[in-house]
Amino acid sequence: MKFAKKLLWAVTAISLMIASAGCTSKTVDVKPNEAAGAAQTVEKNVTQYPITIKDSNNDEVTIDKEPLKVISIAPNITETIFAVGAGSKLIGRTDFCDYPEEAKKVQGIGSLTNPNIEKITELKPDLVIASTHFKPEVEKKLKDLGIKVIVLYSEETFDGVYKTIGDIGKVLNVQKGSEKVITDMEAKVQLVQDKVKGLNKPSLYYVVSYGKSQFTAGKDTYIGKIIEMAGAKNAADDVTGWSYSLEKLVEKNPDILVCTKFFDTKKGIQAENGYKDLKAVKENKLYEIDNNILDRQGPRLADGLYELAKIAHPEAFK
């Protein structure tokens, strides 16, 4: 049972992070239709339809009018749709789209990689928005059925997240909402940077998976970079990617360990050979976090940074 819980956490976390790590940053161009734009008075923060979108797969999609029925095929897209104020347009979401609470009331359409094509067709969406885990063959099936699809992902940085949020705001005609989300995130990031500036950096190890295989955030991962932004030293800054070794971890003996609050992971780590003898575990500096605010490249990423900074420097956030 313990192994099953660790495996479930590993599969969930790694699938949401490693798969997206291979994505390159691509430009998403959103522009009004030239003929329509010439005859319209452009109002600030209001999308002028029709618009043509070149998405992250370099596919051009023309949206003739404001989408009122939208399906999301990624948790970060779902969170963004609600955050920018377009939640009422969402008519379908994946089984992994569990935030905010209102999202759970929206019709499910299957998994990230294998959504139910028949169910999506029955819902008759104006637009399907997908992200990094979307399979090309699924996209082709939907487009062959005449369903408009755009795939949105950007560089795995805060700027990349801001761009995706802004693109969704333009496409769904909620630019004021997207701008507010971005402004609020930027303010929280700056707050953290101000609070941790000049402080000593404790070493921090982020537990993605433990037991038979060790997975963490290497120096080139976006979570590895967030650890540094939070005023800590990434204990796994000697590797790239997500794979690590127990021997290296024991040798590093970090000041702080952070793990997911789900699947009884903390209890498992406290009893795991190698981990239970670490300084951080013995000194009760093994902390739990909602990993979704770090794993998902969406509007809660700034909250993830804030929570990590509070763990690294509780004295700065009293």
Helices and strands as residue ranges (DSSP letters): H 2-21, E 29-32, H 34-38, E 51-54, E 60-63, E 70-73, H 75-83, G 87-89, E 90-92, G 101-105, H 117-123, E 127-130, H 136-144, E 149-151, H 158-171, H 175-196, E 203-206, E 214-215, H 222-229, E 233-234, E 243-244, H 246-252, E 256-260, H 265-271, H 279-282, E 286-289, H 292-295, H 301-312, G 314-317
